Amino acid sequence: MATPPDPSPREELLQRRLTRARLALGALGMLVAMCAIGVGFTIWYWISYLRGPGDTPFTRGPYLLRVTGSEAELRWRTHGNKPVRLTALDPNGEAVRVEGGVLRGLEPDNRYTWVARVDGTGAAGGSFTTAPTTLDRSVRFAVLADYGSGDDDEWAVGRLLAAQRPEFAVTAGDNSYLVAAEVLLDRNIFRPLGELMRNAPMYVCLGDHDKFFPGPGAISKAFELPGDGGRFTVDHGPIQVVVLGDEPNEAGAIEFASRELKVEGPAVRFVACHRPLQTGDPILPLLRETGATVFSGHLHRYERRTVEGVQTFTVGTGGQGPGSLDHTKPTPGADVTLLDIGALLVDVRADGVGYTYLDQHGRVLDHVVI
């Protein structure tokens, strides 16, 4: 058998190059495989440990609509109308009866906690205090107005009030700027004040901006306000708040206030309206007779005033800002008048009522006990 001829130098060179190419391709393949494994591990680790919780399933809320001595009610919206399971516990850790968004069979003057679950996961939670039957302890609530800007100042006021843990909040109008259209409510109300409203119901008074086109329909639906000017009464145990809407001197507002303020039972009475009271207003004799203190907004200032014997607080500093100073001039005769963004805390006790105005940084700018 003939011996194969030795490869030529050219053939040897080609063979060496082919071998090197195969080795390089093998090394490249191993590198690509290692990179793919590294990328896969990184993605798995990020999903499992670094990503954190997903976006909330709620598009609005949950928020407390009302709290009495025996019941509490929550509202919410979810993406795709996903069902929500609501559970709650009393101070002893016992389960509370829940029907839809209503917690029933509660005891007065107790702190309850709640959790809202979506797809088996606790997606939101909060707590609240039911109304007391007497004033054996101090009851704190918050008052704000002209807040619905959705800007940093409003968010700061929302955080301030949430930290103060009021049992409820009352607004004195202009809850959304420039109008109370449905598309603006989450930006202007439900997100900036979300933490506050998970832990305390907010009772809303309508203002002039809330009534601008397209009207107050969206905000009235969200807070289940009555159609007749948004007038209603809050009874938080012995504390009564009569909400009159934008114009307290309208005939319908005076008629409603006269009926509600003369109901027997409340130990302390308040009125919330949007427009500040002025000397000669026809509602003043009724307010003076019943001893009601009045909260208002509209003027983008904080002012403490006495108008023909009626104590009033203007709290139009909730976030929108003063705007042109030509439209936010101090009221002559005011005991205190300030432009600082903030809100009012009211502490109701058997021996008197304390009023504390805090700016958005938590500083006390005014305090009086009446």
Secondary structure, 3 states (H helix, E strand, C coil): CCCCCCCCHHHHHHHHHHHHHHHHHHHHHHHHHHHHHHHHHHHHHHHHHHCCCCCCCEEEEEEEEEECCCCEEEEEEEHHHCCCEEEEECCCCCECEEECCEEECCCCCCEEEEEEEECCEEEEEEEEECCCCCCCCCEEEEEECCCCCCCHHHHHHHHHHHHHCCCEEEECCCCCCCCCCHHHHHHHHHCCCHHHHHHCCEECCCCHHHHCCCCCHHHHHHHCCCCCCCCEEEEECCEEEEEEECCCCCHHHHHHHHHHHCCCCCCEEEEEECCCCCCCCCCHHHHHHHCCEEEECCCCCEEEEEECCEEEEEECCCCCCCCCHHHCCCCCCCCEEECCCEEEEEEEECCEEEEEEEECCCCEEEEEEC
